[in-house]
Amino acid sequence: MGVEVLGVEFDSVTMDEAVRRGMAMLDTEKPDYVVTPNPEVVMTCREDALALEAVKNASMVLPDGIGIIYGAKLLGRPLPERVPGADFALRLFDEMAKTGRSVFLLGAKPGVAELAAQKLSERFPGLVVAGTNDGYFTDDGPVLAKINEAAPDLLLVCLGVPKQEKWMYENRDKLRVRLMAGLGGSLDVYAGVVERAPESWQRLGLEWLYRLKKEPKRIGRMMKLPKFLFCVMGERLRGR
């Protein structure tokens, strides 16, 4: 059953349930994809019809941001827990490594995906990194061909919002992959290029504040959070 927040319907799942569903998708032939919206993505979907269409067509929509959890609760339709996309993928890697499944890393600046591949291979022996490609491309053709040649079980698409959601939606029938996941800046984290918030900050739902502290230039993007909460309160007052 889904939980709708400002026009975006989230799957009401725990992390364990999401991982089980993700692993099940790896055993199907049809090209599934997972999106992990935070408040910024939800607000983008309210302004961008194609982004909303891409999110609506995803096989699973996970609540990545703590703002989504608060928003759903304010609307009287609580979600079980936050399911961060970066952690969801790490849990998938752990399960995939047990049976030698493969992943292709797409996105980030040149060199970052390769570094992430090295670190993930060390962390998850048995996980096969079938290939990498940076996110600085203008022609989809050669990238699609490269991915199809590798034929990975899982494709991580880390191109930023809403490009990655649209890219998965528009190319899902052109790719020889079983599952795709749009994960924003996760490759930077896996590569160690960007420091993730300490666990204490994560438990308090303040990972966004830690990133803002480290990267003040993100303030423009962060302004969508109060707009999101304002819209949620409006929905609540109207009884929707």
C-alpha positions in Angstrom: 0.0 0.0 0.0 1.3 3.5 -0.9 1.4 6.7 1.1 0.8 9.9 -0.9 2.8 13.0 0.0 2.1 16.1 -2.1 1.4 14.0 -5.2 4.2 11.5 -4.9 3.2 8.0 -3.7 5.8 6.3 -1.5 6.0 2.6 -0.8 5.2 1.9 2.9 8.1 -0.4 3.6 10.9 -0.8 6.1 14.5 -1.1 5.0 14.4 -4.9 5.3 11.2 -5.1 3.2 12.7 -2.8 0.6 15.9 -4.9 0.3 13.8 -8.1 -0.1 11.7 -6.5 -2.8 14.9 -5.2 -4.5 16.5 -8.6 -4.5 13.3 -10.1 -5.9 13.4 -7.6 -8.8 16.9 -8.9 -9.6 15.2 -12.2 -10.5 12.8 -10.8 -13.0 13.3 -10.2 -16.7 11.5 -6.8 -17.0 13.6 -3.7 -16.3 12.6 -2.3 -12.9 13.8 0.9 -11.4 13.8 2.4 -7.9 13.6 6.1 -7.0 14.5 7.6 -3.6 12.8 11.0 -3.3 13.5 13.5 -0.6 11.6 16.8 -0.2 13.6 18.4 -2.9 12.5 15.7 -5.4 8.9 16.0 -4.3 8.9 19.8 -4.9 10.6 19.3 -8.3 7.9 16.8 -9.3 5.3 19.5 -8.5 6.9 21.7 -11.1 8.2 19.2 -13.7 5.6 16.9 -15.3 8.2 14.5 -16.8 9.9 14.1 -13.4 6.6 13.3 -11.8 5.8 10.8 -14.6 9.2 9.1 -14.1 8.6 8.8 -10.3 5.1 7.5 -10.8 6.4 4.7 -13.1 9.1 3.5 -10.7 8.7 0.0 -9.4 9.5 1.2 -5.9 9.5 4.7 -4.4 11.5 4.9 -1.1 11.4 7.8 1.4 15.0 9.0 1.5 14.6 12.2 3.4 13.6 12.7 7.0 11.4 15.5 5.8 9.3 12.9 3.9 8.8 11.0 7.2 7.7 14.2 9.0 5.5 15.2 6.1 3.7 11.9 6.0 3.1 12.0 9.7 1.7 15.5 9.6 -0.7 14.4 6.9 -1.9 11.5 9.1 -0.5 8.8 6.9 2.8 7.8 8.6 5.5 5.8 6.9 7.3 3.0 8.8 10.8 4.5 8.6 13.2 6.4 6.5 14.9 4.3 3.8 18.0 6.2 2.6 19.0 5.3 -0.9 22.7 5.0 -0.2 22.0 2.5 2.6 19.5 0.6 0.5 22.2 0.0 -2.1 24.8 -1.1 0.4 22.3 -3.6 1.8 21.7 -4.9 -1.8 25.4 -5.1 -2.4 25.8 -7.3 0.7 23.2 -9.7 -0.5 24.4 -9.6 -4.1 27.9 -10.4 -3.1 26.8 -13.8 -1.7 25.9 -15.0 -5.2 28.3 -13.1 -7.3 25.8 -10.6 -8.7 27.0 -7.6 -10.8 26.6 -3.9 -10.6 27.4 -1.0 -13.1 28.2 2.4 -11.6 27.0 5.4 -13.6 27.5 9.0 -12.6 29.7 11.5 -10.7 32.8 13.3 -12.0 35.5 11.4 -14.0 37.4 9.0 -11.8 34.9 8.9 -9.0 33.0 5.8 -10.2 36.3 3.9 -10.6 37.3 4.8 -7.1 33.9 3.8 -5.7 34.2 0.5 -7.6 37.6 -0.2 -6.0 36.3 0.5 -2.5 33.0 -1.4 -3.0 34.9 -4.4 -4.3 37.1 -4.4 -1.2 34.1 -4.0 1.1 32.0 -6.6 -0.6 34.1 -9.5 -1.8 32.0 -11.5 -4.3 30.3 -8.4 -5.7 31.2 -8.0 -9.4 31.6 -4.4 -10.6 30.8 -5.0 -14.3 31.7 -1.4 -15.4 31.7 2.3 -14.7 31.0 5.5 -16.5 31.1 9.1 -15.3 28.0 11.3 -15.5 29.5 13.9 -17.9 28.1 12.7 -21.2 25.8 14.3 -23.7 25.1 11.4 -26.0 23.2 8.5 -24.4 24.1 6.1 -27.2 27.6 5.0 -26.3 26.7 4.9 -22.6 23.8 2.6 -23.3 25.9 0.4 -25.5 28.6 0.2 -22.8 26.1 -0.8 -20.1 24.4 -3.4 -22.4 27.7 -5.0 -23.2 28.4 -5.4 -19.5 24.8 -6.6 -18.9 24.8 -6.0 -15.1 22.2 -7.2 -12.7 22.0 -3.7 -11.1 22.7 -0.3 -12.5 23.3 2.6 -10.2 22.3 5.9 -11.9 23.8 8.8 -10.0 23.1 11.8 -12.3 21.4 14.1 -9.9 17.7 15.1 -9.6 15.7 15.1 -11.7 18.0 14.0 -14.5 18.5 10.5 -13.1 14.8 9.8 -12.7 14.0 11.0 -16.3 17.0 9.0 -17.7 15.9 5.7 -16.1 12.3 6.3 -17.3 13.2 7.2 -20.8 15.9 4.4 -21.2 14.4 1.5 -19.3 13.4 -0.4 -22.4 16.7 0.1 -24.1 18.8 -1.5 -21.3 19.9 -5.0 -20.6 19.7 -4.7 -16.8 17.3 -6.2 -14.3 17.1 -3.3 -11.9 18.2 0.4 -11.8 18.3 2.7 -8.8 18.6 6.5 -8.8 21.0 7.5 -6.0 22.1 11.1 -6.5 25.5 11.7 -4.9 26.0 8.2 -3.5 29.0 7.4 -5.7 30.9 10.4 -4.1 30.1 8.8 -0.7 31.1 5.3 -1.7 34.4 6.7 -3.2 35.2 8.6 0.0 35.2 11.9 -1.9 32.3 13.3 0.2 32.2 12.6 3.9 28.8 11.3 5.1 27.3 12.6 8.3 28.3 10.7 11.5 25.7 8.1 12.6 24.6 10.2 15.5 23.5 12.9 13.0 21.9 10.3 10.8 19.9 8.9 13.7 18.5 12.3 14.5 17.5 12.9 10.9 20.0 15.8 10.6 22.2 14.4 7.7 20.9 17.3 5.5 22.1 19.8 8.1 25.6 18.2 8.3 25.9 18.4 4.5 24.8 22.0 4.5 27.5 22.7 7.2 30.1 21.0 5.0 28.8 22.5 1.7 27.2 26.0 2.4 26.6 26.4 -1.3 23.7 23.9 -1.0 21.6 26.5 0.8 19.7 27.2 -2.4 18.6 23.6 -2.7 17.9 23.4 1.0 15.3 26.2 0.7 13.0 23.6 -0.8 12.6 22.0 2.6 10.7 24.8 4.3 8.6 25.2 1.1 7.9 21.5 1.3 6.8 21.7 4.9 4.7 24.8 4.1 2.9 22.9 1.4 2.3 19.9 3.7 0.8 22.1 6.4 -1.4 23.6 3.7 -2.6 20.2 2.7 -3.3 19.3 6.3 -5.3 22.4 6.9 -7.4 21.7 3.8 -8.0 18.2 5.2 -6.5 16.4 2.2 
